[in-house]
Amino acid sequence: MSDLDGFLGQARVHDAVFALRPDYRALLIAAEGMTPGPSDTYSIDLLTQAETAARQAHCECKVEQLPHVAAWREAYRAFGAKPQRTRNSIEALLRRAENGLPRTNRLTDIYNAVSVLHQIPVGGEDLSRYSGAPHLKRATGSEPFDTATGGTAVTEHPDPGEVVWCDNAGVTCRRWNWRQARRTQLRDETTSALFILDALAPLTDTALREAADALTGHLHRLSPDLTLASRLLSAPQGD
């Protein structure tokens, strides 16, 4: 078993999250040997394609009416978040795409583009900055969250009952897929990463795999020495 497989083997989604949304699935992809760097022609071209697709989606219906966006809005309401104020990541990206998606670095650009093109929340974290394996749980409210306000580093805490991704050091992403911690953000020099693809019904397992294949395909094109491992987390099936 590789180190990446061992890392993913310790990842978990707590029962309290599955009780909230039994249809939830998380596809985790761990990657090593990536070729990092700032935004480049490849990643910017991919973002441009995503912007075009998002504008087309806007023409067909309101963003909040897209099936997977609507499902995430329901999930946010289920743990007490107001989706009009704290938008799930795919809704936020689709709305930003109208005026142009951010150009951050080649790895972040790629996963944001895949997120928009496949209308699925995708997160990317610097694997070297993890402390232990990822787990998705409902917060107690005491967990530290490393963020910034007005350019100043601050430590916040999630609301009790909020759905959060954590490692042993604290929260890595608040409100399921709303905002990432500064500590594990992808950087220009990142060479190992954890990508998290979040799915709710009506998004199918087939569509989830297609998004994952698109992401890994782009990573392979940019990183000839890439090593990957993946794991699907879903609710236990009854007898």
C-alpha positions in Angstrom: 0.0 0.0 0.0 1.3 3.4 -0.9 1.6 6.3 1.5 -1.2 8.0 -0.4 -3.5 5.0 0.0 -2.7 4.8 3.6 -3.5 8.4 4.1 -6.9 8.1 2.3 -7.6 4.9 4.2 -7.8 6.9 7.4 -10.2 9.5 6.0 -13.8 9.4 7.2 -17.2 11.0 7.1 -18.9 10.9 10.5 -22.3 9.3 10.9 -23.9 12.6 11.9 -23.1 14.0 8.5 -24.6 11.0 6.7 -27.7 11.3 9.0 -28.1 14.8 7.7 -27.6 13.8 4.0 -27.6 10.0 3.3 -27.0 10.8 -0.4 -23.7 12.5 0.3 -20.6 11.2 -1.4 -17.0 12.5 -1.2 -14.5 11.4 -3.8 -11.0 12.1 -2.4 -7.9 12.2 -4.7 -4.4 12.4 -3.2 -1.6 13.5 -5.5 2.2 13.7 -5.3 4.8 14.8 -7.8 2.7 17.6 -9.2 4.4 20.4 -11.2 3.4 23.6 -9.5 3.6 27.2 -10.6 1.6 30.4 -11.2 -1.3 30.6 -13.6 -0.2 29.7 -17.1 -1.6 29.5 -20.6 -3.0 26.0 -20.0 -4.8 26.8 -16.7 -6.1 30.2 -18.0 -7.5 28.6 -21.2 -9.3 26.0 -19.0 -10.8 28.8 -16.9 -11.9 30.6 -20.1 -13.8 27.4 -21.2 -15.4 27.3 -17.7 -16.5 30.9 -17.9 -18.2 30.3 -21.3 -20.0 27.2 -19.9 -21.1 29.2 -16.8 -22.6 32.0 -18.9 -24.5 29.4 -21.0 -25.8 27.9 -17.8 -27.0 31.3 -16.7 -28.9 31.8 -19.9 -30.8 28.5 -19.4 -31.9 29.1 -15.8 -31.1 30.9 -12.6 -27.9 29.6 -10.9 -29.9 28.7 -7.7 -32.2 26.5 -9.8 -29.4 24.3 -11.3 -30.1 20.8 -9.8 -26.8 20.3 -7.9 -26.7 23.9 -6.7 -30.3 23.6 -5.4 -29.3 20.4 -3.6 -26.4 22.1 -1.8 -28.6 25.0 -0.8 -30.9 22.4 0.9 -27.9 20.8 2.6 -26.8 24.2 4.0 -30.2 24.9 5.4 -30.2 21.5 7.1 -27.3 22.5 9.4 -28.5 26.1 9.9 -26.6 28.0 7.3 -28.3 30.6 5.1 -27.4 29.8 1.5 -28.1 33.4 0.4 -25.4 34.6 2.7 -22.9 31.8 2.7 -23.0 30.2 -0.8 -21.7 26.7 -1.5 -18.5 26.7 -3.5 -20.1 25.7 -6.9 -22.8 28.4 -6.6 -20.2 31.0 -5.7 -17.9 30.1 -8.6 -20.8 30.0 -11.1 -21.8 33.5 -10.0 -18.2 34.8 -10.2 -17.8 33.3 -13.7 -20.2 35.9 -15.1 -17.5 38.5 -14.7 -14.5 36.3 -14.8 -13.0 33.6 -12.5 -9.9 34.3 -10.4 -6.5 33.4 -11.8 -4.7 32.1 -8.7 -2.1 29.4 -9.6 -2.2 26.6 -12.1 -3.5 23.9 -9.6 -6.2 26.1 -8.1 -7.2 27.3 -11.6 -7.6 23.7 -12.8 -9.8 22.5 -10.0 -11.9 25.6 -10.1 -12.4 25.1 -13.9 -13.4 21.5 -13.4 -15.8 22.5 -10.6 -17.6 24.9 -12.9 -17.5 22.7 -16.0 -19.0 19.8 -14.1 -21.2 21.8 -11.7 -19.7 20.1 -8.6 -18.0 21.5 -5.5 -14.2 20.7 -5.7 -11.7 21.7 -3.1 -7.9 21.5 -3.2 -5.6 21.4 -0.2 -1.8 21.3 0.3 -1.2 17.7 1.5 2.2 18.6 3.0 0.4 20.9 5.5 -2.0 18.3 6.8 -1.8 17.0 10.3 -3.4 13.6 10.2 -6.1 12.4 7.8 -9.2 14.4 6.8 -12.6 13.9 8.4 -15.9 15.5 7.8 -18.0 16.1 10.9 -20.5 18.3 12.7 -18.5 20.8 14.7 -18.6 21.3 18.4 -17.7 25.0 18.0 -14.4 24.7 19.7 -12.3 23.8 16.6 -9.8 26.5 15.4 -10.2 27.8 11.9 -7.2 29.7 10.4 -8.5 32.6 8.2 -8.0 36.3 7.5 -10.1 39.4 8.0 -9.1 42.5 6.2 -5.8 41.0 5.4 -5.0 40.2 9.0 -4.6 36.6 10.2 -7.3 35.5 12.7 -8.5 32.3 14.3 -12.2 31.8 14.2 -14.5 28.9 15.2 -17.3 27.2 13.4 -20.9 27.3 14.7 -21.9 24.2 16.8 -23.5 21.7 14.4 -21.8 23.2 11.3 -20.5 20.6 8.8 -16.7 21.0 8.6 -13.7 19.2 7.1 -10.9 18.9 9.8 -7.6 17.3 10.4 -5.8 17.0 13.8 -4.8 20.6 13.8 -8.3 22.2 13.2 -10.8 23.0 10.5 -9.5 22.9 6.9 -12.9 23.9 5.3 -16.0 25.4 6.9 -19.6 24.8 6.0 -18.8 21.7 4.0 -17.3 23.5 1.0 -17.7 27.2 1.7 -14.3 28.6 2.8 -10.9 26.9 3.1 -8.4 27.5 5.9 -5.3 29.5 5.0 -3.0 26.8 6.4 -3.7 24.2 3.7 -4.3 26.5 0.7 -2.6 25.4 -2.5 0.4 27.6 -3.3 2.6 28.3 -6.3 5.1 25.8 -4.8 2.7 23.0 -3.8 3.7 19.6 -5.1 1.3 17.3 -3.2 -2.4 17.9 -2.8 -5.7 16.5 -1.6 -8.7 17.2 -3.8 -12.2 16.7 -2.5 -15.2 16.4 -4.9 -18.5 16.7 -3.1 -21.7 15.1 -4.5 -25.4 15.1 -3.5 -28.3 13.7 -5.4 -29.3 14.2 -8.2 -25.6 14.1 -9.2 -24.9 10.5 -10.1 -21.8 8.4 -9.3 -21.1 8.4 -13.0 -21.1 12.2 -13.2 -18.9 12.3 -10.1 -16.3 10.0 -11.7 -16.4 12.0 -14.9 -15.5 15.1 -13.0 -12.7 13.2 -11.2 -11.4 11.8 -14.5 -11.3 15.3 -15.9 -9.4 16.7 -13.0 -6.8 13.9 -13.0 -6.4 14.1 -16.7 -5.4 17.8 -16.5 -3.0 17.0 -13.7 -1.4 14.2 -15.7 -0.9 16.6 -18.6 1.0 19.1 -16.5 2.8 16.6 -14.2 4.6 13.7 -15.9 5.8 12.3 -12.6 2.4 12.4 -11.0 1.3 9.7 -8.5 -2.4 9.4 -7.6 -4.6 7.5 -5.2 -8.4 7.9 -4.7 -11.2 6.8 -2.4 -14.9 7.2 -2.5 -16.6 7.8 0.9 -20.4 7.2 1.0 -23.0 6.2 3.6 -23.0 2.6 4.7 -25.6 0.5 2.9 -28.2 -1.3 5.0 -28.7 -5.1 4.8 
